[in-house]
Amino acid sequence: MSFGDPNNPYGPPPQGQQPGYPPQAPQGQPGYGYPQGAPQQQPPGYGYPQGAPQQPAYPGYPGGNMMPVEMPGLMKTARVLLFILSGFQILFGLIAGIAVGAAQDLSNGVGSGDDTDALAGLGFLAAALLVGLGALSIFLGVKFKNGGNGIRITTIVYASLMILGGILNIVNGANGSATFGGLISLAIAGVILASMVNSAATAWFSRPRY
């Protein structure tokens, strides 16, 4: 039995197919309706170079370069110690300046002021140095929040000098008040120095600022 030429467009349709409709694909044939060999769906990472992350990473977010968003705890402690230290430095500086001035007035009253001028000058210099160190302590403490790596280096030098001074006071204090003051200075300076030489402080002072 003949069914006609299958390539004849005007011939009768194949058996089982309604006239006037396009040929139907056999059931179960994948990819029908797409060009042969073309992918039927977009591969993962479509639109990004091969091997590149599919989503950009930002600092401070999962998958990005983690930058510190809060000051490390040891630095907070060192900052508070700097403010406390500045208060004592300024207070002792003012007291020393007042005491030296009063002693010089007394010396002038008894006619020996010329002999004590040099000592009074040294006393005023020491008092001014204490006040200046107090101002530096406040400046460094304030700059902990948004200062750069220069603040970190300055604080390291400052704490190192404090440690040296504390050791000298302990050695020369003869178990007196100078020894006690040297111990306190050594402890405070040790905490400040430790807060500056760790990786958390390096990351904090090197973080980007916008």
CORTA-V546898 format. One record per residue. RES is the residue in three letters. OMEGA is omega as a letter, one per 40 degrees, with the letter a starting at -180 (NA if undefined). Layout:
BEGIN
RES_OMEGA + RES_OMEGA
END
This chain:
BEGIN
MET_a + SER_i + PHE_i + GLY_a + ASP_a + PRO_i + ASN_a + ASN_a + PRO_a + TYR_a + GLY_a + PRO_i + PRO_i + PRO_a + GLN_i + GLY_a + GLN_a + GLN_i + PRO_i + GLY_i + TYR_i + PRO_a + PRO_i + GLN_i + ALA_i + PRO_a + GLN_i + GLY_i + GLN_a + PRO_i + GLY_i + TYR_a + GLY_i + TYR_i + PRO_a + GLN_i + GLY_a + ALA_i + PRO_a + GLN_i + GLN_a + GLN_i + PRO_i + PRO_i + GLY_a + TYR_i + GLY_i + TYR_i + PRO_a + GLN_a + GLY_i + ALA_i + PRO_a + GLN_i + GLN_a + PRO_i + ALA_a + TYR_i + PRO_i + GLY_i + TYR_i + PRO_a + GLY_a + GLY_i + ASN_a + MET_i + MET_a + PRO_i + VAL_i + GLU_a + MET_i + PRO_a + GLY_a + LEU_i + MET_i + LYS_i + THR_i + ALA_i + ARG_i + VAL_i + LEU_i + LEU_i + PHE_i + ILE_i + LEU_a + SER_i + GLY_i + PHE_a + GLN_a + ILE_a + LEU_a + PHE_i + GLY_i + LEU_i + ILE_i + ALA_i + GLY_i + ILE_a + ALA_i + VAL_i + GLY_i + ALA_i + ALA_i + GLN_i + ASP_i + LEU_i + SER_i + ASN_a + GLY_a + VAL_i + GLY_a + SER_a + GLY_a + ASP_a + ASP_a + THR_a + ASP_a + ALA_i + LEU_i + ALA_i + GLY_i + LEU_i + GLY_i + PHE_i + LEU_i + ALA_i + ALA_i + ALA_i + LEU_i + LEU_i + VAL_i + GLY_i + LEU_i + GLY_i + ALA_i + LEU_i + SER_i + ILE_a + PHE_a + LEU_i + GLY_i + VAL_a + LYS_i + PHE_a + LYS_a + ASN_i + GLY_a + GLY_a + ASN_i + GLY_i + ILE_i + ARG_a + ILE_i + THR_i + THR_i + ILE_i + VAL_a + TYR_a + ALA_i + SER_i + LEU_i + MET_i + ILE_i + LEU_i + GLY_i + GLY_i + ILE_i + LEU_i + ASN_i + ILE_a + VAL_a + ASN_a + GLY_i + ALA_i + ASN_i + GLY_a + SER_i + ALA_i + THR_i + PHE_i + GLY_i + GLY_i + LEU_i + ILE_i + SER_a + LEU_a + ALA_a + ILE_a + ALA_i + GLY_i + VAL_a + ILE_a + LEU_i + ALA_a + SER_a + MET_a + VAL_i + ASN_a + SER_i + ALA_i + ALA_i + THR_i + ALA_a + TRP_a + PHE_i + SER_a + ARG_i + PRO_i + ARG_a + TYR_NA
END
